[in-house]
Amino acid sequence: MTEESVMSKTYDAIVIGAGPAGAATALLLQAKGYEVCVVERARFPRDKVCGEFISPAADPILEKLGVLSAIEAAHPIRLRGVAISAYEGEELAIDYPPHEGRAMTSLSLSRLSFDHILFSKMQERGIMILQEHQVDDLVFDAGVVTGITGRDAENKPFTLHARVVVDAGGRNAVSIRRMGLKRGPRLRRGKVALAAHWKNAKLPADYCYMHVSRPGYTGMAPVSDDTVNVVLVVDADRVKGEDINALYRKVVLGNARRREMLMDAEPAEGVRTVDSLAFDVAPLPCGGLVLVGDAMGFIDPFTGEGIYLGLRSAELAAATLDVALQRGDVSRWMLERYAIRRKQEFHKKFVLSRILQKLIYRRGPCRSVVGLLAENPTLAATLVGVIGDYIPAGRVVSVPFLLRLVSAWVRSPAGARSIKLSRHSTLDKRPLPEEG
Ligand SMILES: Cc1cc2nc3c(=O)[nH]c(=O)nc-3n(C[C@H](O)[C@H](O)[C@H](O)COP(=O)(O)OP(=O)(O)OC[C@H]3O[C@@H](n4cnc5c(N)ncnc54)[C@H](O)[C@@H]3O)c2cc1C
């Protein structure tokens, strides 16, 4: 196809960004018979700072997208659950509870591989992808988005038109900037994530290890047989004027448990940083446009579900867009259905993430809650299933659960006192009882 014909046609949908949310939306729309053009400013394969583990609930979506077998062929690590320690306390390892008779695991592999597998699937399906094309602005017609403008790798301007535009440009998506949609921050202080892959680390088992301590928290997980991803999140003030590599090393190895695991290990690359501040996005003021993935809002990575959220929001968006395109109605009111459905599905999960986010920065309550979870395996398993996105968040963000938490607290000899946890406690594997 000539460059002129690529640029002159009107696509059914333009997708800005080829990350997980953009790729999933493009694949789902193309599978429904729509002509899609993906516009991406980077050249793939491209890397991204991330905890790199993907909620157990993502498996069926990845299967539907036709990429699960390619992911398995890349030898990802299957994590059994989450191991958490609070302020130098011992680790509590919580396995994902089984679901519908199946053992549940989360996928852990590098974003370099994961995103490239999705990208390659788009290429295989013949989706038009313009790499090294930076989108700068949206094109409006009578208040409705009808296209995009931008610059290619040679700085040559381009304009593209479509019946609908999907912005999957991540946390700095062009639509957010163009329309001033960012709300928040919820947290007073900005956060920065510092990440590196380490070789020769000795993790005792295949868990995602979350260590909460001062001045921040780390998430560590194996992403291949000999590589562990170590992400540190600290207040933005903490890194000002510091040598990033030295600070990262000092803080990561400042925790006794991490030091033990990383004793013979070395970072295999320079530390990469990314700002990591949670934000919300205001409702869109126009038709012809939907936002998916991080462009729709970003929650703190502590509970690590951004990729699942991106994939699931792509599914919801594609379903609404299918109806809208069939009816020839891409009005704001029509497309708002997607945002409403997404909110209905994720609202309680976001509430939980905010509660956990507040909790982890308070030493006493954080240690006490980890203690409570150690003594209440069913509560712990429920929570991890919710974080894994396959137990509805309503099971946790609900009066019955909170009452159980309070009564467990009252009965617990630990109470608000510090308690001794058994390292890698063996948890109850019985199926979860239904909540009343
Ligand atoms: C420190 C940290 C740790 C995290 N850990 C986890 C974890 O363990 N598990 C998890 O599930 N989630 C995690 N997340 C969240 C996860 O990384 C995101 O939710 C996920 O990447 C969102 O995918 P996306 O497709 O919306 O955006 P992105 O992955 O950001 O992709 C956006 C794409 O759009 C392109 N783009 C942007 N603007 C333009 C433009 N103007 N023109 C053209 N192209 C553009 C970019 O180049 C990029 O390729 C973490 C996030 C952070 C910050």
The ligand as an ORCA input file, in Angstrom:
! r2SCAN-3c Opt
* xyz 0 1
  C       6.387      1.011     38.430
  C       5.236      0.316     37.760
  C       5.035     -1.038     37.983
  C       3.946     -1.681     37.392
  N       3.794     -3.019     37.606
  C       2.764     -3.666     37.033
  C       2.622     -5.087     37.179
  O       3.435     -5.762     37.800
  N       1.558     -5.682     36.575
  C       0.640     -4.964     35.850
  O      -0.327     -5.560     35.361
  N       0.763     -3.633     35.685
  C       1.813     -2.974     36.230
  N       1.975     -1.633     36.029
  C       0.997     -0.931     35.179
  C       1.233     -1.247     33.696
  O       2.571     -0.974     33.336
  C       0.291     -0.396     32.855
  O      -0.990     -0.446     33.416
  C       0.239     -0.863     31.392
  O       1.477     -0.698     30.761
  C      -0.838     -0.072     30.646
  O      -0.852     -0.439     29.293
  P      -1.319      0.610     28.187
  O      -1.373     -0.156     26.924
  O      -2.502      1.359     28.666
  O      -0.151      1.719     28.119
  P       1.375      1.575     27.788
  O       1.881      0.232     28.086
  O       2.004      2.744     28.448
  O       1.458      1.769     26.213
  C       1.195      3.009     25.606
  C       1.825      3.037     24.234
  O       1.402      4.220     23.576
  C       2.484      4.816     22.906
  N       2.189      6.252     22.823
  C       1.981      7.097     23.853
  N       1.707      8.335     23.416
  C       1.750      8.270     22.058
  C       1.560      9.248     21.042
  N       1.288     10.526     21.330
  N       1.672      8.849     19.761
  C       1.950      7.553     19.461
  N       2.144      6.598     20.386
  C       2.028      6.947     21.678
  C       3.684      4.496     23.777
  O       4.891      4.542     23.053
  C       3.349      3.092     24.271
  O       3.880      2.079     23.432
  C       3.047     -0.952     36.572
  C       3.270      0.397     36.329
  C       4.349      1.043     36.914
  C       4.580      2.505     36.636
*
